[in-house]
Amino acid sequence: MPGKGISPSITLAFPKFPMSVFTTVSFEQMQQWLKGYALGELLDLQGIASGITNTNYFVTTSKGRYVLTLFEEHGADELPYFIDLMTHLAERGIPCPHPVKNHAGNALGELNGKPAALVSCLAGKSIEQPLPEHCAAIGAVLARMHIAGTSFQAEVRNLRCSGWRVATAAKVAPFLDADNHQMLQAQLAFEQEFDTAHLPAGVIHADLFRDNVLMSGDEVGGVIDFYYACHDALLYDIAITVNDWCVNTDGTLEAARVSALLNAYHAVRPLTEAEHQAWPGMLRVAAMRFWLSRLNDLHFPQAGELTHAKDPQYFERILRNSIAGREQLLTLWVG
């Protein structure tokens, strides 16, 4: 962190793979905006080279380091749920960003025409190749988060629900080859019959990929990016997490990592037999959601200064393996 006497500076750290949208904030604009907060003098402003949906900056002041988010898609009326959820979880010991309130007592403001918020900056960095111990750590934190969420009163439905998947499938289907088109139709038929209403439900993160977790050694330093959080089956959240943290390059799951994550989760919030039976199907649904999302981003990119579409084939492989390996997936469970 720069010390007093060092000239203030701004660094725009453009990513190796660019963000889909990018709203520039100047040092002078940030100085003016910070007058609404009791955070001291602005020392440094640095663009963060990750994130697809929102624009993020590291903000260093004489009182500490924070993260500024400018919301590119969400309207101001949608955001209190996410801000309040992070506050609720942080105050219950979950390592997640804690929103900072301004002089008026508000954690949500506006900057450059976009809704904006400052949150605490957490320790650690995302990892590319998680080991079983990393998977165990995130499994335990995910279970703690699910338990802490039971006392959060507000509910927001999952915007990437079955209706969204059906609608998005119709949009992307014309771009698929014959094999993938057949897989898409088979998965849609499966999901029509796949009932999750009886499974434990509550607040879920819904996007707990490796790049949304900061690891500090073998411990979780922070869980970030709660802007897909919603109310849904808790098992769905676990399946999303496993499909990223425990997957091999060929789209299969590595048993040691799956076991580490599920056993650590189960030790905090015991999983049920109903969840066990639904496990293979939920892995399919989780893979389908992100396959469709990536196909949609590829073929219907958002308007923005920069674009970034992740490879849909990653989740195509995961979905194909999940469909083929139901009996094996049932054995990848706790115990």
C-alpha positions as CSV (number, residue, x, y, z in Angstrom):
1,M,0.0,0.0,0.0
2,P,1.4,3.5,-0.8
3,G,2.4,5.5,2.2
4,K,1.6,9.2,2.8
5,G,3.9,11.4,0.8
6,I,3.7,9.1,-2.2
7,S,1.9,10.6,-5.2
8,P,-1.6,9.2,-5.8
9,S,-1.8,7.0,-8.9
10,I,-4.2,5.1,-11.0
11,T,-3.4,1.9,-12.8
12,L,-5.7,0.3,-15.3
13,A,-4.8,-3.4,-15.2
14,F,-6.3,-4.7,-18.5
15,P,-6.9,-8.4,-18.4
16,K,-5.3,-11.1,-20.6
17,F,-8.9,-12.0,-21.5
18,P,-10.9,-8.7,-21.6
19,M,-14.0,-8.0,-19.6
20,S,-17.3,-7.8,-21.4
21,V,-18.0,-4.3,-20.2
22,F,-15.7,-1.7,-18.7
23,T,-16.7,1.7,-17.2
24,T,-13.7,3.9,-16.7
25,V,-13.4,5.8,-13.3
26,S,-10.8,8.5,-13.1
27,F,-8.7,9.2,-10.0
28,E,-10.4,12.6,-9.6
29,Q,-13.9,11.0,-9.9
30,M,-13.1,8.5,-7.2
31,Q,-11.7,11.2,-4.9
32,Q,-14.9,13.1,-5.2
33,W,-17.1,10.1,-4.7
34,L,-15.1,9.0,-1.6
35,K,-16.0,12.3,0.1
36,G,-19.3,10.6,1.0
37,Y,-17.4,8.0,3.1
38,A,-15.3,8.0,6.2
39,L,-12.5,6.2,4.5
40,G,-9.7,8.8,4.4
41,E,-7.6,9.9,1.5
42,L,-7.6,8.1,-1.8
43,L,-4.1,6.8,-2.5
44,D,-4.5,4.3,-5.4
45,L,-7.1,3.1,-7.9
46,Q,-6.5,0.0,-9.9
47,G,-8.7,-1.8,-12.4
48,I,-9.2,-5.5,-11.6
49,A,-8.5,-7.8,-14.5
50,S,-11.3,-10.3,-13.8
51,G,-15.0,-10.4,-13.9
52,I,-17.4,-10.6,-16.9
53,T,-20.6,-8.9,-15.8
54,N,-19.4,-6.0,-13.6
55,T,-16.6,-3.5,-13.5
56,N,-14.3,-3.7,-10.5
57,Y,-11.5,-1.6,-9.0
58,F,-9.2,-1.9,-6.1
59,V,-9.5,1.2,-4.0
60,T,-6.7,2.0,-1.6
61,T,-7.2,4.8,0.9
62,S,-5.4,6.0,4.0
63,K,-7.8,3.8,6.1
64,G,-7.4,0.5,4.1
65,R,-8.1,-1.3,0.9
66,Y,-11.5,-1.9,-0.6
67,V,-13.2,-3.1,-3.8
68,L,-15.4,-0.8,-5.9
69,T,-18.0,-2.5,-8.1
70,L,-19.9,-0.7,-10.8
71,F,-23.0,-2.8,-11.8
72,E,-23.3,-3.0,-15.5
73,E,-26.5,-5.2,-15.7
74,H,-28.3,-4.9,-12.4
75,G,-30.5,-1.9,-11.7
76,A,-30.4,-0.1,-8.4
77,D,-33.8,-1.6,-7.4
78,E,-32.3,-5.2,-7.7
79,L,-29.2,-4.7,-5.7
80,P,-30.3,-4.3,-2.1
81,Y,-30.9,-8.0,-1.9
82,F,-27.3,-8.8,-2.7
83,I,-25.9,-6.0,-0.5
84,D,-28.0,-7.1,2.4
85,L,-27.1,-10.8,1.9
86,M,-23.3,-10.1,2.0
87,T,-23.8,-8.0,5.1
88,H,-25.8,-10.7,6.7
89,L,-23.3,-13.4,5.9
90,A,-20.2,-11.4,6.8
91,E,-21.7,-10.5,10.2
92,R,-22.1,-14.3,10.8
93,G,-18.5,-15.1,10.1
94,I,-18.7,-16.1,6.5
95,P,-15.5,-14.9,4.7
96,C,-17.3,-12.7,2.1
97,P,-17.1,-9.0,1.3
98,H,-18.7,-6.6,3.8
99,P,-20.4,-3.7,2.2
100,V,-19.3,-0.2,3.4
101,K,-21.9,2.4,4.3
102,N,-21.5,6.1,3.4
103,H,-22.2,9.1,5.6
104,A,-25.9,8.7,4.8
105,G,-26.0,5.1,6.0
106,N,-26.3,3.6,2.5
107,A,-24.1,0.9,1.1
108,L,-25.3,1.5,-2.5
109,G,-24.6,4.6,-4.5
110,E,-24.1,5.8,-8.0
111,L,-20.9,6.6,-10.0
112,N,-20.6,7.5,-13.6
113,G,-24.3,6.7,-14.1
114,K,-24.0,3.2,-12.7
115,P,-25.1,1.7,-9.4
116,A,-21.9,1.3,-7.3
117,A,-20.8,-0.1,-4.0
118,L,-17.7,-0.4,-1.9
119,V,-16.9,-3.6,0.0
120,S,-14.1,-4.8,2.2
121,C,-11.1,-6.3,0.4
122,L,-10.4,-9.9,1.3
123,A,-7.1,-11.9,1.6
124,G,-6.0,-14.5,-0.9
125,K,-6.1,-15.3,-4.6
126,S,-8.0,-17.6,-6.8
127,I,-6.3,-20.9,-7.8
128,E,-6.2,-22.7,-11.1
129,Q,-5.5,-26.3,-9.9
130,P,-7.2,-27.1,-6.7
131,L,-6.1,-30.0,-4.5
132,P,-8.3,-32.1,-2.3
133,E,-7.5,-29.9,0.7
134,H,-8.7,-26.8,-1.2
135,C,-11.9,-28.6,-2.1
136,A,-12.4,-29.6,1.5
137,A,-12.0,-26.0,2.6
138,I,-14.5,-24.7,0.1
139,G,-17.0,-27.5,1.0
140,A,-16.9,-26.5,4.6
141,V,-17.4,-22.8,3.9
142,L,-20.2,-23.6,1.5
143,A,-22.0,-25.6,4.2
144,R,-21.5,-22.8,6.7
145,M,-22.9,-20.3,4.2
146,H,-26.0,-22.4,3.6
147,I,-26.6,-22.6,7.3
148,A,-26.0,-18.8,7.8
149,G,-28.4,-18.1,5.0
150,T,-31.3,-19.8,6.8
151,S,-31.8,-16.7,8.9
152,F,-31.8,-14.4,5.9
153,Q,-35.4,-13.4,5.4
154,A,-35.5,-12.0,1.8
155,E,-35.9,-14.4,-1.1
156,V,-35.0,-13.9,-4.8
157,R,-35.9,-16.6,-7.3
158,N,-33.2,-18.1,-9.5
159,L,-33.2,-16.2,-12.8
160,R,-31.3,-19.1,-14.4
161,C,-34.2,-21.5,-13.6
162,S,-35.7,-24.1,-15.8
163,G,-37.7,-21.5,-17.7
164,W,-34.5,-19.6,-18.6
165,R,-32.9,-22.9,-19.6
166,V,-35.7,-23.8,-22.0
167,A,-35.8,-20.3,-23.5
168,T,-32.0,-20.1,-23.9
169,A,-31.9,-23.6,-25.4
170,A,-34.3,-22.5,-28.1
171,K,-32.0,-19.5,-28.9
172,V,-28.8,-21.5,-29.2
173,A,-30.1,-24.7,-30.7
174,P,-29.7,-23.5,-34.4
175,F,-25.9,-23.1,-33.8
176,L,-25.3,-26.7,-32.6
177,D,-24.2,-29.7,-34.6
178,A,-26.4,-32.8,-34.7
179,D,-24.8,-34.6,-31.7
180,N,-25.0,-31.6,-29.4
181,H,-28.5,-30.7,-30.6
182,Q,-29.6,-34.3,-29.7
183,M,-27.9,-34.0,-26.3
184,L,-29.7,-30.7,-25.7
185,Q,-33.1,-32.1,-26.5
186,A,-32.4,-35.2,-24.3
187,Q,-31.4,-33.0,-21.4
188,L,-34.4,-30.8,-21.7
189,A,-36.6,-33.9,-21.6
190,F,-34.8,-35.1,-18.5
191,E,-35.2,-31.8,-16.7
192,Q,-39.0,-31.9,-17.3
193,E,-39.2,-35.0,-15.2
194,F,-36.5,-34.1,-12.6
195,D,-38.2,-33.0,-9.4
196,T,-36.2,-31.0,-6.9
197,A,-39.1,-29.6,-4.9
198,H,-38.5,-32.1,-2.0
199,L,-34.8,-31.1,-1.5
200,P,-33.5,-28.8,1.2
201,A,-33.5,-25.2,-0.2
202,G,-32.3,-21.8,0.9
203,V,-29.9,-19.1,-0.1
204,I,-27.3,-20.3,-2.6
205,H,-24.3,-18.5,-4.2
206,A,-25.1,-20.1,-7.6
207,D,-21.7,-19.2,-9.2
208,L,-19.0,-20.6,-6.8
209,F,-16.3,-21.1,-9.3
210,R,-12.6,-21.0,-8.5
211,D,-12.3,-17.4,-9.7
212,N,-15.0,-16.4,-7.2
213,V,-13.0,-17.8,-4.2
214,L,-9.8,-16.4,-2.8
215,M,-7.6,-19.0,-1.2
216,S,-5.0,-18.1,1.5
217,G,-2.8,-21.2,1.7
218,D,-5.2,-24.1,2.3
219,E,-7.9,-21.8,3.8
220,V,-10.6,-19.8,2.2
221,G,-9.8,-16.2,2.5
222,G,-12.9,-15.0,0.8
223,V,-16.0,-15.9,-1.3
224,I,-16.8,-13.1,-3.8
225,D,-19.3,-12.2,-6.5
226,F,-22.7,-12.9,-5.0
227,Y,-24.7,-11.3,-7.8
228,Y,-26.2,-14.6,-9.0
229,A,-27.3,-15.5,-5.4
230,C,-30.9,-16.6,-5.1
231,H,-33.2,-19.1,-3.3
232,D,-32.9,-22.6,-4.7
233,A,-32.0,-26.2,-3.8
234,L,-28.8,-26.3,-1.7
235,L,-27.7,-29.4,-3.7
236,Y,-27.7,-27.3,-6.9
237,D,-25.1,-25.0,-5.3
238,I,-23.0,-28.0,-4.4
239,A,-23.2,-29.4,-7.9
240,I,-22.2,-26.1,-9.5
241,T,-19.2,-26.0,-7.2
242,V,-18.1,-29.6,-7.8
243,N,-18.5,-29.1,-11.6
244,D,-15.7,-26.5,-11.4
245,W,-13.5,-27.4,-8.5
246,C,-13.4,-31.2,-9.0
247,V,-13.4,-31.6,-12.8
248,N,-10.6,-33.0,-15.0
249,T,-9.7,-31.5,-18.4
250,D,-11.7,-34.3,-20.1
251,G,-14.9,-33.3,-18.2
252,T,-14.9,-36.2,-15.8
253,L,-14.9,-35.7,-12.0
254,E,-11.9,-36.6,-9.9
255,A,-13.0,-38.8,-7.0
256,A,-10.5,-37.6,-4.5
257,R,-11.5,-33.9,-4.9
258,V,-15.3,-34.7,-4.9
259,S,-14.9,-36.8,-1.8
260,A,-13.0,-34.1,0.0
261,L,-15.5,-31.4,-0.8
262,L,-18.6,-33.5,0.0
263,N,-17.3,-35.0,3.2
264,A,-16.2,-31.5,4.5
265,Y,-19.7,-30.1,3.6
266,H,-21.5,-33.1,5.2
267,A,-19.5,-32.7,8.4
268,V,-21.1,-29.2,8.8
269,R,-24.5,-29.7,7.2
270,P,-25.4,-33.4,6.8
271,L,-26.6,-34.3,3.4
272,T,-29.8,-36.4,3.1
273,E,-30.6,-39.6,1.2
274,A,-32.9,-37.6,-1.1
275,E,-30.0,-35.4,-2.0
276,H,-27.9,-38.5,-2.7
277,Q,-30.5,-39.9,-5.1
278,A,-30.8,-36.5,-6.8
279,W,-27.0,-36.0,-7.1
280,P,-26.3,-37.3,-10.6
281,G,-29.3,-35.4,-12.0
282,M,-28.3,-32.2,-10.2
283,L,-24.8,-32.4,-11.7
284,R,-26.4,-32.6,-15.1
285,V,-28.7,-29.6,-14.4
286,A,-25.7,-27.6,-13.1
287,A,-23.7,-28.4,-16.2
288,M,-26.6,-27.6,-18.5
289,R,-27.0,-24.2,-17.0
290,F,-23.4,-23.1,-17.7
291,W,-23.2,-24.8,-21.1
292,L,-26.3,-22.8,-22.2
293,S,-24.9,-19.6,-20.6
294,R,-21.6,-19.9,-22.4
295,L,-23.3,-20.7,-25.7
296,N,-25.6,-17.7,-25.3
297,D,-22.6,-15.4,-24.5
298,L,-20.8,-16.8,-27.6
299,H,-23.6,-16.4,-30.1
300,F,-25.4,-13.4,-28.5
301,P,-22.6,-11.2,-27.0
302,Q,-23.6,-8.3,-24.8
303,A,-23.0,-4.8,-26.2
304,G,-20.0,-3.4,-24.5
305,E,-16.6,-1.9,-25.0
306,L,-14.9,-5.3,-24.7
307,T,-16.1,-8.8,-25.1
308,H,-15.2,-12.1,-23.4
309,A,-16.9,-15.4,-24.1
310,K,-15.8,-18.5,-22.3
311,D,-15.5,-21.8,-24.1
312,P,-18.8,-23.6,-24.1
313,Q,-17.1,-26.9,-24.9
314,Y,-15.8,-27.1,-21.3
315,F,-19.4,-27.6,-20.0
316,E,-20.4,-29.6,-23.0
317,R,-17.8,-32.2,-21.9
318,I,-19.0,-32.1,-18.3
319,L,-22.6,-32.5,-19.3
320,R,-21.9,-35.4,-21.7
321,N,-20.0,-37.2,-18.9
322,S,-22.7,-36.5,-16.4
323,I,-25.3,-38.0,-18.7
324,A,-23.2,-41.1,-19.3
325,G,-22.1,-41.8,-15.8
326,R,-25.1,-41.9,-13.5
327,E,-24.2,-45.0,-11.5
328,Q,-20.6,-43.9,-11.1
329,L,-21.8,-40.5,-9.9
330,L,-24.0,-42.0,-7.2
331,T,-20.8,-43.6,-5.8
332,L,-19.1,-40.2,-5.6
333,W,-20.8,-39.3,-2.4
334,V,-20.1,-38.9,1.3
335,G,-18.5,-41.6,3.4
